[in-house]
Structures are given as structure tokens and as C-alpha cells.
Amino acid sequence: MRSGRTLLNLAQELERQLNTKKDLVVPSPLVRHSTSEGGGTTLVVEETSGPAAYGVTPLARRQLADKLNIPYAYFERMRENQPALLDRNVNTWLQSEPDRRLLRTLDGQVRAVLSDRYRRLDNYDLAVHVLPILKGLPEFRFESVELTETRMYIKCVTPQLKFEMAPGDIVQAGIAISNSEVGQGTLSVQPLLFRLVCRNGLIVADRALRKTHVGRSLAQEDEGVTVYQDDTLQADDKAFFLKVRDVVQAAVSEVTFRQAAAKMQKTLGIPLKGDPVKSVEVLAQRYTLNDTERSGVLRHLIAEGQLSAYGLVNAVTHYSQEVEDYDRATEFEVLGGKLIELTAAEWKPLAEAA
């Protein structure tokens, strides 16, 4: 499993962000786009106290282009080569649309441009509610936690629930919790299998909880900019976060764990009868792995020497430890979970590739 930051560091960064982030619900005509000669972009918002300028992150630029139906490749070409043309395009569409946008800011930058129906389920609130629950579970340990530009991850393991896949090959029960504040995924609570022999993490595809960030419109009767403070956000979502306790406990229950472990164990009985190189090529094509990733998975498959579906699953999750980007590394742990859900017919093209 890809290592992240310490739990203390996560808590400190969440606290810091709590004090510097701000949400604005803004009618589009009150927003103006400005691009510098060097390609830096700014959104100027006509707030009640006067114009306020915010930098724009690459993700927010992509979201803004999408909201205005400007192809992102063309948006970036204008930004780099014709900044005045980009500003004319963006501001023309902003001024002509009556829609309200939710602008999520952090450290003086717009980090997300979202619909005013986006439901704010924030990392700080999630951590406040879920960390005490996790700490109260017997012998739980935090195996990996991280806060990236797009998501928060909390991955925990309990040694109390374990399953022997083969002699000396033990997996333990765990839980993976993730959330995005910037429109890059749902809030999810999922079971996790942790393989001791190589410290692989596999995130089970069956979700115990999957909450989308869609809610009621944040629009108001007035035509100005609405600023949502943190106490408003906490009150709005408190009822939802209270439900997480039961979901966490269900995700690490013995029944849930043994069902997932049994699915993984079944892959031991599926031999890779064809060419393992071709098997990994089929995997890469099916799940969009690049050449570096394909080579890494193949290397782990060969090194472990277990030419079965089980070996391929573990090659995928083991490779995640080498992936520098934590978000992408987690996608490989999720891919491991998808593979144990495949039917015999779905495994056949992988197992018999030649």
C-alpha cells in the first residue's frame, strides 16, 4: 500500500485549510476572467465589499471550460498563445448566462468551479466524525492517510479479522474512506483487504457507502454573492455524518470481510494458461494502463512467480506501492477489487491470452 502522511500531519493540514478556505455562490455575470501574458489566470468576483481577485488552479480551469462548453484543449491553447482572446470568450459566456456557480476557494485560489447544487461534504467534517469511530475499534491501526489536491484518504486495518488465502499467506480486514471537496468523486466508505506478505491493499468494489455530492440548489432570492461560512457547512451536513458510524462498523464486520476474502481466494483456482505478457497486455487495454504501468505489473507478476488470477491481482496491488501519485496508486488498489469481482467468463480473455 502506498504510504502517505502521518495522522498528525493530516489533522494539522485539515485545521489549516479550515481557516483559509471560503465558498462563494456567485451569479455568473458577477465573475470576470483575466489572463496574464504569462498564462496565469484570475477570477475577479464582485463581492459585497468590492472586487476580489482569486488565482485559478488547473482543475478549476478545466471545470470552468467545461461549464462554458469550451473544449479544454482550445481553452489551454488560448491561455498560452492568445490570452486576450481567451478572456473575451470566457467573459462573453459568463455575462450571457444567468446561472449561479459555487466557487470553492483555498489559500486565495479558486480550486473548484461547481454547480450551485453541489453538496459540500467536507474533509474536516468527515474526519471529525469518523476518526473517533475508527480509534474506538479494537486494535485498529491507520495504515495510510493522505490529502491530495483532489481527495482525502483514510485507510485502516484491524488484525482481529484475518483469513489465510494459502499457507502463510494472510489477509486482514480494513476500511478505505475517501472524499473529494472539488467534484472529483463521491464520499465513499469501502471494505479493504490487507495482504501481510507484501503489504498490499485491495479496495473491495462492493461499496458500504457511496454518497454523491448533489443536493438542493444553494441559490438565494437576492442577486448578490453568498458566502458560506464553516458553521453553516457543518450544520448542513451533521445529520449525514452521524450515519457514518454504522456504515464503518458494517464495512469491517466479519461477514463483509469473509465474503470479500472468499472472492479473492477463488482467483487462486484460475491459472494463467496463456502468455503472461499477453495477459498483462489485455489487462492494460481493458483498464487503460500506460506502458510504464503495464511493465510494472508484469514485473511483479513474474517476480512473485504465481501465474494465476490471484497472482495477477496481487501484481496489480503490489505495483501501487511504486506509483508516485497517491490518487493513481489508490486506483490500482481499486482495480484489484474490481478483478476479484470478475466472473469466469470475464477472466477467460485475461487467463488465456496468447
VOGU-3710 file (C-alpha; in Angstrom, 3 decimals, decimal comma):
1> mrsgrtllnl> 0,000/0,000/0,000  1,292/3,445/-0,896  2,387/5,274/2,250  1,105/8,786/2,902  1,492/11,412/5,579  1,187/10,970/9,333  -2,181/11,202/11,047  -0,943/14,254/12,973  0,108/15,967/9,767  -3,275/15,219/8,212
11> aqelerqlnt> -5,065/16,753/11,201  -2,846/19,846/11,112  -3,394/20,399/7,397  -7,175/19,949/7,695  -7,177/22,523/10,512  -5,100/24,923/8,447  -7,374/24,578/5,431  -10,432/25,119/7,609  -9,161/28,596/8,431  -8,304/29,670/4,889
21> kkdlvvpspl> -10,981/28,170/2,638  -14,129/30,002/1,576  -17,130/29,081/-0,549  -18,895/31,611/-2,774  -22,204/31,135/-4,568  -21,921/33,633/-7,414  -24,177/34,668/-10,316  -22,069/34,210/-13,450  -22,350/37,903/-14,535  -20,563/38,911/-11,317
31> vrhstseggg> -17,445/36,963/-12,319  -14,750/38,268/-14,669  -11,868/36,229/-16,106  -8,407/37,727/-16,572  -5,321/36,103/-18,118  -1,795/37,461/-17,819  0,747/37,442/-20,654  2,475/34,533/-18,893  -0,726/32,455/-18,930  -1,717/32,899/-15,285
41> ttlvveetsg> -5,487/33,087/-14,815  -7,534/35,070/-12,302  -11,220/35,231/-11,477  -12,402/38,602/-10,210  -15,607/38,315/-8,191  -17,829/41,331/-7,450  -18,336/40,643/-3,747  -20,365/42,857/-1,405  -17,223/44,520/-0,091  -15,870/45,133/-3,603
51> paaygvtpla> -13,976/43,236/-6,311  -11,884/40,307/-5,034  -9,297/38,562/-7,209  -8,546/34,838/-6,908  -5,991/32,705/-8,697  -7,308/29,650/-10,555  -5,946/26,119/-10,184  -5,566/23,846/-13,244  -8,517/21,730/-12,080  -10,731/24,813/-11,704
61> rrqladklni> -9,692/25,964/-15,193  -10,783/22,629/-16,610  -14,108/22,821/-14,746  -14,701/26,399/-15,905  -14,062/25,405/-19,522  -16,488/22,505/-19,132  -19,197/24,711/-17,594  -18,913/27,145/-20,501  -18,742/24,378/-23,156  -15,299/25,483/-24,312
71> pyayfermre> -13,149/22,497/-25,365  -10,349/22,312/-22,801  -7,588/21,848/-25,394  -8,757/25,068/-27,103  -9,064/26,817/-23,715  -5,430/25,948/-22,955  -4,242/26,944/-26,432  -5,809/30,388/-25,998  -4,398/30,695/-22,478  -0,865/30,012/-23,673
81> nqpalldrnv> -0,936/31,860/-27,010  -3,896/34,260/-27,124  -4,771/35,360/-23,554  -6,897/38,315/-24,696  -8,947/36,004/-26,923  -9,457/33,605/-24,009  -10,720/36,429/-21,785  -13,148/37,621/-24,469  -14,506/34,096/-24,893  -14,875/33,332/-21,194
91> ntwlqsepdr> -16,292/36,722/-20,189  -18,776/36,767/-23,064  -20,251/33,462/-21,924  -20,136/34,391/-18,227  -22,034/37,618/-18,902  -24,643/35,888/-21,061  -25,522/33,106/-18,592  -27,864/33,623/-15,616  -26,570/30,532/-13,774  -25,053/30,665/-10,313
101> rllrtldgqv> -21,753/28,902/-9,657  -20,274/27,526/-6,484  -16,662/28,706/-6,319  -14,610/26,816/-3,734  -11,514/28,755/-2,718  -8,447/27,829/-0,689  -5,375/29,938/0,046  -6,703/32,711/-2,176  -7,222/30,453/-5,193  -10,363/29,115/-6,829
111> ravlsdryrr> -9,814/25,370/-6,569  -13,197/24,268/-7,985  -15,964/25,690/-10,196  -19,114/23,713/-9,475  -22,888/23,777/-9,791  -24,855/25,509/-7,046  -26,438/22,098/-6,443  -23,109/20,638/-5,346  -23,469/19,276/-1,823  -20,489/20,196/0,322
121> ldnydlavhv> -19,328/17,161/2,295  -16,035/18,465/3,602  -12,893/16,617/4,667  -12,632/18,327/8,049  -16,206/17,404/9,000  -15,713/13,843/7,783  -12,510/13,469/9,795  -14,087/14,936/12,947  -16,873/12,366/12,799  -15,036/9,284/11,555
131> lpilkglpef> -11,629/9,376/13,322  -13,059/8,871/16,837  -15,130/5,963/15,495  -12,074/4,319/13,960  -9,956/4,861/17,064  -12,651/3,134/19,105  -12,479/-0,082/17,084  -10,348/-2,878/18,647  -6,651/-2,742/17,687  -7,295/-0,594/14,645
141> rfesveltet> -4,231/0,970/13,062  -4,020/3,728/10,479  -2,093/2,125/7,641  -2,079/5,062/5,213  -3,649/8,528/5,211  -3,213/11,280/2,635  -4,617/14,587/1,482  -4,030/15,286/-2,208  -5,177/18,247/-4,284  -8,389/16,420/-5,131
151> rmyikcvtpq> -9,130/13,852/-2,396  -8,665/12,822/1,232  -7,901/9,159/2,010  -8,034/7,261/5,291  -7,032/3,584/5,119  -7,119/1,467/8,287  -6,529/-2,180/9,149  -7,566/-4,416/12,044  -5,540/-7,563/12,859  -8,505/-9,082/14,707
161> lkfemapgdi> -10,113/-10,237/11,460  -7,817/-12,354/9,309  -8,100/-15,001/6,604  -5,486/-17,447/5,288  -5,542/-17,461/1,490  -2,880/-20,188/1,358  -0,447/-21,496/3,971  1,361/-18,449/5,381  -0,496/-16,013/3,124  -2,683/-13,918/5,456
171> vqagiaisns> -5,018/-11,033/4,697  -6,512/-8,761/7,326  -9,700/-6,698/7,295  -9,608/-2,986/6,768  -11,522/0,021/5,587  -10,857/2,714/2,983  -12,567/6,091/3,321  -12,202/8,771/0,672  -13,780/12,087/-0,189  -13,382/14,934/-2,657
181> evgqgtlsvq> -14,255/18,545/-1,919  -13,703/19,663/-5,513  -16,021/17,497/-7,593  -13,587/14,653/-8,276  -15,575/11,784/-6,790  -18,066/10,680/-4,198  -17,653/10,287/-0,475  -17,118/6,543/-0,093  -16,576/4,028/2,695  -15,342/0,660/1,369
191> pllfrlvcrn> -14,013/-2,596/2,829  -10,310/-3,188/2,342  -8,214/-6,372/2,281  -4,624/-6,009/3,511  -2,162/-8,732/2,484  0,579/-9,062/5,088  3,235/-10,768/2,969  3,731/-7,733/0,744  1,608/-5,072/2,498  -0,753/-4,790/-0,469
201> glivadralr> -4,076/-3,071/-0,067  -7,110/-4,112/-2,118  -10,220/-1,928/-2,002  -13,350/-4,047/-2,363  -15,683/-2,980/-5,147  -18,842/-3,509/-3,085  -19,405/-0,125/-1,514  -20,721/0,078/2,031  -21,404/3,760/1,426  -21,291/5,931/-1,650
211> kthvgrslaq> -22,673/9,442/-1,256  -22,798/11,772/-4,248  -22,207/15,494/-3,838  -25,597/16,545/-5,179  -28,172/18,392/-3,125  -30,639/21,227/-3,196  -29,809/24,432/-5,015  -27,859/26,992/-2,997  -29,464/29,845/-4,933  -30,940/32,757/-2,966
221> edegvtvyqd> -33,597/35,309/-3,822  -31,070/38,147/-3,989  -28,758/38,633/-6,953  -25,526/39,051/-4,995  -22,684/36,818/-3,884  -23,407/34,477/-0,961  -20,521/33,466/1,280  -20,987/30,181/3,150  -19,060/30,009/6,406  -17,854/26,781/8,013
231> dtlqaddkaf> -20,516/26,723/10,748  -23,162/26,708/8,014  -21,473/23,805/6,253  -21,134/21,797/9,468  -24,777/22,259/10,426  -25,982/21,353/6,956  -24,144/18,025/6,849  -24,142/16,979/10,519  -27,098/14,618/10,114  -25,416/12,790/7,253
241> flkvrdvvqa> -22,091/12,321/9,018  -23,867/10,804/12,008  -24,854/7,883/9,751  -21,238/7,050/9,021  -20,727/5,242/12,348  -22,942/2,293/11,432  -21,533/2,133/7,929  -17,936/1,966/9,186  -18,767/-0,850/11,573  -20,573/-2,786/8,815
251> avsevtfrqa> -17,612/-2,377/6,448  -15,285/-4,162/8,887  -17,753/-6,764/10,075  -16,724/-10,421/9,936  -19,422/-11,229/7,380  -18,318/-8,469/4,995  -14,649/-9,394/5,402  -15,076/-13,120/4,824  -17,241/-12,580/1,759  -14,571/-10,381/0,190
261> aakmqktlgi> -11,723/-12,706/1,207  -13,557/-15,693/-0,294  -13,879/-13,858/-3,635  -10,162/-13,174/-3,598  -9,326/-16,765/-2,692  -11,321/-18,075/-5,674  -8,839/-16,411/-8,011  -6,220/-18,932/-6,816  -8,048/-21,543/-8,872  -7,833/-19,625/-12,157
271> plkgdpvksv> -4,477/-20,392/-13,847  -2,956/-18,102/-16,458  -2,823/-20,705/-19,226  -1,619/-18,393/-21,965  1,289/-15,995/-22,252  1,572/-13,875/-19,065  2,934/-10,982/-21,114  -0,225/-11,070/-23,243  -2,385/-11,379/-20,120  -0,957/-8,131/-18,795
281> evlaqrytln> -1,410/-6,504/-22,219  -5,101/-7,426/-22,179  -5,353/-6,057/-18,642  -3,679/-2,814/-19,709  -6,028/-2,382/-22,666  -9,138/-3,182/-20,652  -8,295/-0,845/-17,745  -6,270/1,839/-19,559  -2,801/1,335/-18,105  0,094/3,178/-19,716
291> dtersgvlrh> 3,297/1,447/-20,816  5,125/2,123/-17,559  2,240/0,750/-15,526  1,897/-2,304/-17,749  5,610/-3,070/-17,381  5,423/-2,614/-13,605  2,510/-5,011/-13,205  4,245/-7,596/-15,408  7,439/-7,299/-13,385  5,591/-8,032/-10,135
301> liaegqlsay> 3,681/-10,918/-11,719  6,899/-12,570/-12,893  8,815/-11,808/-9,677  6,179/-13,439/-7,483  6,035/-16,429/-9,801  2,344/-17,156/-9,239  0,838/-17,455/-12,717  -2,803/-17,341/-11,728  -5,545/-14,777/-11,481  -4,569/-14,428/-7,812
311> glvnavthys> -1,006/-13,627/-8,862  -2,245/-11,005/-11,326  -4,477/-9,380/-8,706  -1,544/-9,140/-6,316  0,768/-7,850/-9,050  -1,677/-5,001/-9,636  -1,986/-4,058/-5,958  1,743/-4,536/-5,292  2,614/-2,198/-8,146  0,530/0,531/-6,468
321> qevedydrat> 3,336/0,954/-3,929  5,606/2,237/-6,710  3,171/4,789/-8,117  4,257/8,263/-7,044  0,840/9,894/-7,430  -1,270/8,825/-4,455  -4,572/9,186/-6,315  -3,341/6,923/-9,099  -1,850/4,452/-6,618  -5,273/4,158/-4,981
331> efevlggkli> -6,812/3,469/-8,393  -4,626/0,365/-8,614  -5,937/-0,789/-5,203  -9,470/-0,240/-6,522  -8,574/-2,155/-9,703  -7,539/-5,123/-7,544  -11,022/-5,032/-6,025  -12,629/-4,974/-9,467  -10,628/-8,004/-10,577  -11,841/-10,262/-7,756
341> eltaaewkpl> -15,409/-9,466/-8,828  -14,882/-10,797/-12,381  -16,831/-13,842/-13,481  -15,120/-16,903/-15,018  -16,185/-15,700/-18,462  -14,689/-12,252/-17,822  -11,419/-13,820/-16,633  -11,083/-16,030/-19,718  -9,593/-13,395/-22,107  -7,041/-12,498/-19,423
351> aeaa> -6,188/-16,054/-18,417  -5,924/-17,476/-21,934  -4,307/-14,584/-23,769  -1,743/-15,807/-26,287
//
